[in-house]
Amino acid sequence: MTTPISSSSLSATAPAPGAGGGDAGLRKAAEAFEAVILRQMMASMRQAKLGEDVFGSSATENFREMADARTADSIAAMRQFGIADMVDRQFRGLAGGKP
């Protein structure tokens, strides 16, 4: 049987300040998570086709996916949606850091 993870056990296993984690690492991971959510949202929007694609080819589809990924990364870096901020706040609370 497994035991649930409590916030006290997480703070005891938090990485040392020089171990590659820290505030910048948490923020970067939160932004990456937000970018993944945005990519999925954009892919779902692209699936809703309103008409026939004039330039329909696999190459065009690949470039659209790359452009969507880049756009999602840029939006996440601008901190406009707030998903990364919420993830950042939640994990700071679990790690015993300042809110």
Order of alpha helices (4+ residues) and beta strands (2+ residues): alpha-alpha-alpha-alpha
